Structure formats: structure tokens, C-alpha cells
Amino acid sequence: MGFWRNQLSGPTNPAADAAWDRHEPRKGFFTDTSICIGCKACEVACKEWNGIPEDGLDLLNQSYDNTGALGASTWRHVAFVEQSSERIEQARESGRKLVSLGMPSVRSGNEPALAGGAGGAATATLTAPGEVRQGAAAGPGPSDTTLPDVRWLMSSDVCKHCTHAACLDVCPTGSLFRTEFGTVVVQDDVCNGCGYCVAACPFGVIERRRGDEGHEKGHQSHGITIKGAGTETGSPSRNGGDTGRHANPPSYASSNGEVKNVGIAQKCTLCYDRLGAGQTPACAQACPTTSIKFGDLDELHDIARKRVAELHELGYTEARLYGVDDRDGVGGTGSTFLLLDEPEVYGLPPDPKVTTADLPDMFKKAGFAGLTMLAVAAASFIGRRK
């Protein structure tokens, strides 16, 4: 069952499994939340390049956020999480516990802050899974000083482009497909709007664009109308024209400003059109702090692990990685994150699982049930003949 389980939820090469004959390195994102400044340049660049409608300019009364979550018209979402000193200490304590799970260890009090002398790169000794170094609780660094009264955690969230993508697995029309770069893309002209992918995604990323609600009607939305645009038969306005309610004709956007792809599933494509031209995705290109890094996924994982080791060396024991374990419930993700608190704080599931992961066990149980019924039927038939 090991091979089949890997094909459903474990480590594998998604592009090769999709029968691509082009051997491109798998591409992805690494988002370092420790240097994100919450500028939302990634959100703006994503919308501009992909022609995504704006989804409300009103704040949500939740810090400085106007988008709330990923959705059909929000392919990049910058979260703002405000924390007290008590929560910061809890995050550092939970980070220390993760050392026993094979994370880069935190140096002890008698170890130097940097390896290699002045100007050298910060390093950390890697422990084997299950091993905790003695005295690794707190070396010199921020853990020795008074905790700040408050801090903001800022993180740019995006589609995870899972190794085993539940949205792709359940799509009945083939509108979702695996690219040669290992990413997952929706074909707008093939999607029938059934919504199976929406329920299947363990991260709540993909969504159908609604297009009939928006901030101008008093509540937040991820697919808004544009006032005065579009047509709808039998809905005259006060000046005798159309009300602007959306019938979504083929002439959307270019002729009358109407929101496109209403009813169609939408999510990040990792700028597939730009990848084909050898370019960097728009969000990573626009990020002023390089919080969003793009490249070959294996190289990004190495960068991520070194960055966590560096933060641990500096005493930030709360630093941890998300999405780098290819034996999690989705076989690893194409979008990985460096977090400064537990995943739930950022709205990420701690243990995502693709909906097809348990198929081998389900088939096995169904097979046993079928054999049992067959045996009972055979025994009943033999008993009658006697």
C-alpha cells in the first residue's frame, strides 16, 4: 500500500504523475513572514496582472485588513495579527517544543551567537528527529530581554499548490490541471461552476466568483459588482437604463466593465503565463522586502531551513516552517511559509489532509465487506442444497 498511498497523499513528483514529458524543476513560493511589512504590494500586483476585480476598500474593523481571507477575487491576502506579550511568550515556548520534531535546534547559553566569526553566516546544529539538546531553551537573544507589549504578525497567504491537490482530484470537467512546473491552474472556459473543488480544498483557498454582492451593499465580499456596469433584462434604472445587476454577458469587462468569470472557480495560478515566459510571478516581483521568494522548490526549502536556523540562533525560538514536510496530509505544498506562531494563528490548518488520502483503506474495507457478503451468500446457498 506504500506506493499507492504516496500516489494519493505522500511524496511524489506531481508533474511526472501528470504525464508531462518536459522535466521542469518544480516551482513554488517561500513566504518569510518575519520580514513581511504588510504593505499589500503583492495583493495589488496580483490583481493588476491577472485582471482581478477589487473586493472592497472598507476596513473590516480587524486591524488594517480590507480583504479578510483568500477568495475568488483575492488570490493573495495579507493577514494582520496583533499579539500581546503573553501570546509572544507562548509562541516561543511552543517553538522550543518543536525542536524535538527535527526542527533546527536553539543554541544553548554557552554557544557563540554566530559561527565563523564576525560577518559570518548564522548557523544552527540540526538535531535528529526526537532528539532535544541539553540547555537549548534560551541562549542570548530576544528571549533574554523584556518581551514587547505588542507585535503584529503579517503574512501574505496564497494558494498552496499542493503535491496532492484535492481540488484537482475532484474536478469532474478537467478544468483544473497540473502544469509542467508542478502548479495547479483553473481553466476558466472549462469550469462549469459545480463547486466540488471549493468543498474539497483543505485550506479553503478556492472559491466561485459570485459577482452579485460587494462593499457598496454594506458587507464584505470576494467578488463584487461594479456599480452601473453590466445588463440585466427587465431591471430598468431610474434614468431608464439598466441597473448594473450582472447577467455576465460575453462582453464583460472590455466593453462594459462587468466582473468576469462570475460563477467560475478562481484561485492563484502562480502566474502560469509568466512562468512560461521565464518571468517571476507578479506578487514576488513586487514584494519590496523579498518576504515572498520564488524559485525551484527544493532550493526554497533549503533557504527556508537556513532562515529558521538563523532566527533560532538569534533567539527567536518561535520560528517554524509550514508546508515543507512531504509526508503531511497533502504530500507537501508548493507554497511554504516561515511562521512566528502556530499555523492556526495565521488561519492555516495544523494538519491539512487531501480528501483522497484514505482511499486505500476505504477500498480495502469495501473489499472485505464484499467478500463477507459473498461468503454469506455462498454459505446460504450451500445450506439450502443440503
C-alpha positions in Angstrom: 0.0 0.0 0.0 3.0 2.3 0.4 3.3 3.1 -3.3 -0.4 3.8 -3.7 -0.6 5.9 -0.6 2.3 8.0 -1.9 0.3 8.4 -5.1 -2.7 9.7 -3.1 -1.2 11.7 -0.3 2.6 11.1 0.1 5.8 12.2 -1.5 5.8 12.2 -5.3 6.6 14.2 -8.4 3.3 15.8 -9.3 4.3 16.9 -12.8 5.7 13.5 -13.7 2.5 11.9 -12.4 0.5 14.2 -14.7 2.5 12.6 -17.6 4.4 15.8 -18.6 7.3 14.9 -20.8 9.0 18.2 -20.1 11.2 17.9 -17.0 11.0 21.3 -15.4 12.0 21.9 -11.8 9.0 22.3 -9.5 8.4 25.9 -8.9 6.9 27.5 -5.8 6.9 30.2 -3.2 8.6 30.7 0.2 7.0 33.4 2.3 9.2 34.6 5.1 6.6 36.2 7.5 9.4 37.5 9.7 10.2 40.3 7.2 6.7 41.0 5.8 5.8 44.6 6.4 2.1 44.3 5.4 2.4 46.8 2.5 0.0 44.7 0.4 2.1 45.3 -2.7 1.7 41.6 -3.5 -2.1 41.9 -3.4 -2.1 44.9 -5.8 0.4 43.4 -8.2 -1.6 40.1 -8.3 -4.9 42.0 -9.1 -3.3 44.2 -11.7 -1.5 41.4 -13.6 -4.4 38.9 -13.5 -7.2 41.4 -14.0 -8.9 40.5 -10.7 -11.8 42.8 -9.6 -11.2 44.8 -6.4 -13.1 43.4 -3.5 -13.8 46.3 -1.2 -11.9 49.2 0.1 -13.5 49.3 3.5 -11.6 48.1 6.6 -13.1 45.1 8.4 -12.6 46.5 11.9 -10.0 43.8 12.3 -6.7 45.7 12.4 -5.7 47.0 8.9 -7.3 44.4 6.8 -9.7 45.0 3.9 -9.8 41.6 2.3 -10.2 39.2 5.2 -9.3 35.9 3.5 -8.4 34.3 0.2 -11.2 34.0 -2.2 -12.2 34.2 -5.9 -11.2 37.8 -6.2 -8.4 37.7 -3.5 -5.6 35.4 -4.7 -3.1 37.0 -2.3 -4.2 38.0 1.2 -2.0 39.8 3.7 -3.1 38.9 7.3 -2.5 41.3 10.2 -2.4 39.5 13.6 -2.0 41.7 16.7 -0.4 39.9 19.7 0.3 40.7 23.3 3.5 39.9 25.2 1.7 36.9 26.8 1.0 35.4 23.4 4.5 36.1 22.2 5.9 34.1 25.2 3.5 31.2 24.4 4.7 31.2 20.8 8.3 31.0 21.9 7.5 28.2 24.2 5.7 26.2 21.6 8.6 26.8 19.2 11.0 25.3 21.7 8.9 22.2 21.9 9.2 21.8 18.1 12.9 21.1 18.4 12.0 17.5 19.3 10.3 17.2 15.9 13.6 17.6 14.0 13.5 21.4 13.7 16.8 23.3 13.7 17.8 23.5 17.4 18.2 26.6 19.5 21.7 27.2 20.8 22.5 26.8 24.5 23.8 29.7 26.6 27.4 28.7 26.2 27.4 28.7 22.4 28.5 31.7 20.3 25.9 33.7 18.5 27.5 33.3 15.1 29.6 30.6 13.6 32.6 31.7 11.6 33.4 35.0 13.3 32.3 38.5 12.6 30.3 38.8 9.4 29.8 35.0 9.2 26.5 33.4 8.5 24.4 32.4 11.4 24.2 28.6 11.8 22.4 26.1 14.0 23.2 22.5 14.6 20.4 20.2 13.3 19.1 17.6 15.7 17.9 14.2 14.7 14.1 13.7 14.9 13.2 13.1 18.5 16.4 14.5 19.9 16.5 17.6 22.2 19.8 19.2 23.0 20.5 20.0 26.6 20.3 23.7 27.5 18.6 24.5 24.3 15.8 26.5 26.0 17.3 30.0 25.8 20.5 31.4 24.6 21.5 35.1 24.3 18.9 37.0 22.2 15.5 38.4 22.4 14.3 35.6 24.7 16.6 37.1 27.4 15.1 40.6 27.2 11.8 42.1 28.2 9.1 41.0 25.7 7.4 43.8 23.7 4.0 44.8 24.8 2.6 44.2 21.4 3.6 42.9 18.0 2.0 42.5 14.6 2.4 39.3 12.7 2.0 39.9 9.0 1.8 37.2 6.4 0.9 37.1 2.7 -1.2 33.9 2.2 -1.7 32.3 -1.2 -2.9 29.0 -2.8 -0.6 26.1 -1.6 -0.4 24.3 -5.0 -0.4 21.0 -3.1 1.5 18.0 -4.3 -1.8 16.1 -4.0 -4.4 18.8 -4.8 -7.9 17.9 -3.6 -9.4 20.5 -5.9 -7.9 18.8 -8.9 -8.8 15.3 -7.8 -12.5 16.0 -7.5 -12.9 18.3 -10.6 -15.4 16.5 -13.0 -14.6 18.6 -16.1 -10.9 18.7 -16.1 -10.8 22.4 -15.7 -8.1 22.1 -13.1 -4.9 20.8 -14.4 -1.3 20.2 -13.2 1.3 22.3 -15.1 4.8 21.2 -16.1 6.0 23.3 -13.1 4.0 21.3 -10.6 1.5 24.0 -10.0 -2.3 23.8 -10.3 -4.3 26.1 -12.6 -8.0 26.6 -13.3 -9.2 26.9 -16.9 -11.9 29.5 -16.9 -13.5 28.3 -20.1 -13.8 24.7 -19.0 -15.1 25.1 -15.4 -18.8 24.5 -15.1 -19.1 26.1 -11.6 -20.1 22.9 -9.8 -18.2 23.9 -6.7 -16.8 20.4 -5.8 -13.3 21.9 -5.6 -14.5 24.5 -3.1 -15.5 21.9 -0.6 -12.5 19.7 -1.3 -9.7 22.2 -0.6 -8.3 21.6 3.0 -7.0 25.2 3.0 -10.2 27.0 2.0 -8.5 28.7 -0.9 -10.5 28.2 -4.0 -13.9 29.9 -4.4 -16.5 30.6 -7.1 -16.8 34.2 -8.0 -20.3 35.5 -7.1 -20.3 38.9 -8.7 -23.7 40.0 -7.2 -22.6 41.5 -3.9 -19.9 43.9 -2.7 -18.9 46.5 -0.2 -21.2 49.1 -1.8 -24.1 47.0 -0.5 -22.9 47.1 3.1 -20.9 43.9 3.6 -17.6 42.4 2.6 -17.3 40.2 -0.5 -14.8 38.4 -2.5 -16.5 39.0 -5.9 -18.1 42.4 -6.2 -20.2 44.1 -8.7 -19.1 47.3 -10.4 -21.8 50.0 -10.0 -23.6 50.9 -13.2 -22.0 48.1 -15.2 -23.5 45.1 -16.9 -27.0 44.4 -18.1 -30.0 42.5 -16.8 -33.2 42.3 -18.8 -36.3 43.7 -17.0 -34.3 45.7 -14.4 -34.6 49.4 -15.5 -32.9 52.0 -13.5 -34.2 55.5 -12.6 -32.9 57.0 -15.8 -34.4 54.3 -18.0 -31.2 52.3 -18.4 -30.0 49.1 -16.8 -29.5 48.8 -13.1 -26.0 47.4 -13.3 -27.0 44.0 -11.9 -25.0 41.2 -13.5 -26.1 39.0 -16.3 -22.4 38.5 -17.1 -22.6 38.5 -21.0 -19.5 37.5 -23.0 -18.8 41.2 -23.5 -17.8 41.6 -19.8 -15.0 43.9 -18.7 -13.7 45.1 -22.1 -16.9 46.7 -23.1 -19.0 47.5 -20.0 -16.7 46.9 -17.0 -18.6 43.9 -15.7 -16.9 41.4 -13.4 -15.6 38.4 -15.4 -16.0 34.7 -14.6 -19.0 35.0 -12.4 -19.8 31.5 -11.0 -16.4 30.1 -12.0 -13.9 28.8 -9.6 -10.9 31.0 -9.1 -7.6 30.9 -7.4 -3.9 31.7 -7.7 -2.3 30.3 -10.9 1.3 31.1 -9.7 1.3 33.3 -12.7 1.5 30.4 -15.1 1.6 32.8 -18.1 4.6 34.5 -16.7 6.4 31.2 -15.8 6.1 30.1 -19.4 8.0 33.3 -20.4 10.7 32.7 -17.8 9.4 35.5 -15.6 8.8 35.8 -11.8 5.2 35.9 -10.6 3.8 39.3 -10.1 3.5 39.2 -6.3 7.1 38.1 -5.8 8.3 40.7 -8.3 6.5 43.5 -6.4 7.5 42.5 -2.8 9.8 45.2 -1.5 11.3 43.2 1.3 11.7 39.8 -0.5 9.4 38.3 2.0 7.9 36.4 -1.0 10.6 34.4 -2.7 10.0 32.4 -5.9 12.1 29.7 -7.4 12.8 26.0 -7.6 11.0 24.4 -4.6 14.0 22.3 -3.4 16.2 25.4 -3.3 13.5 27.4 -1.5 13.3 24.6 1.1 17.0 24.9 1.7 16.7 28.7 2.1 13.8 28.3 4.5 15.6 25.9 6.7 18.7 28.1 6.9 16.5 31.1 7.7 14.8 29.2 10.6 18.2 28.2 11.9 19.4 31.8 11.7 16.3 33.0 13.7 16.8 30.3 16.3 20.5 31.3 16.6 19.3 34.9 17.3 16.9 33.7 20.0 13.6 33.8 18.1 12.5 30.3 19.2 9.0 30.8 17.8 10.2 30.5 14.2 9.0 27.4 12.4 8.3 26.1 8.9 4.9 25.2 7.3 4.4 23.1 4.2 7.9 21.6 3.9 7.0 18.1 5.2 6.3 15.9 2.2 4.7 13.3 4.5 1.9 15.6 5.7 -1.6 15.0 4.5 -1.1 16.7 1.1 2.4 15.4 0.3 3.9 18.8 0.9 2.9 22.1 -0.7 4.3 24.4 -3.4 3.8 27.4 -1.2 5.8 27.2 2.1 5.9 29.6 5.0 8.1 30.6 7.8 5.8 31.3 10.7 6.3 33.1 14.1 3.5 31.3 15.8 1.3 28.3 15.4 -0.4 27.8 12.0 -3.9 28.4 13.4 -2.9 32.0 14.4 -2.5 32.7 10.6 -5.6 30.9 9.7 -3.8 27.8 8.4 -4.9 24.2 9.3 -2.3 22.5 11.5 -2.8 19.1 9.8 -4.2 19.5 6.3 -5.3 16.3 4.6 -6.3 15.7 1.0 -9.7 14.1 0.6 -8.3 11.1 -1.3 -5.8 10.2 1.4 -7.9 7.4 2.9 -9.0 5.8 -0.4 -6.7 2.7 0.0 -8.3 1.9 3.4 -11.8 2.6 2.1 -11.2 0.2 -0.9 -9.8 -2.4 1.5 -12.8 -2.2 3.8 -15.2 -2.2 0.9 -13.4 -5.3 -0.5 -13.7 -7.1 2.9 -17.3 -6.2 3.1 -18.0 -7.5 -0.4 -16.1 -10.8 0.3 -18.0 -11.2 3.5 -21.4 -10.8 1.7 -20.3 -13.2 -1.0 -19.2 -15.8 1.7 -22.6 -15.4 3.5 -24.5 -15.8 0.2 -22.4 -18.9 -0.7 -23.0 -20.4 2.7 -26.7 -19.8 2.5 -26.9 -21.4 -1.0 -24.9 -24.5 0.1 -27.1 -24.8 3.2 -30.2 -24.9 1.1 -28.9 -27.7 -1.1 -28.3 -29.9 2.0 
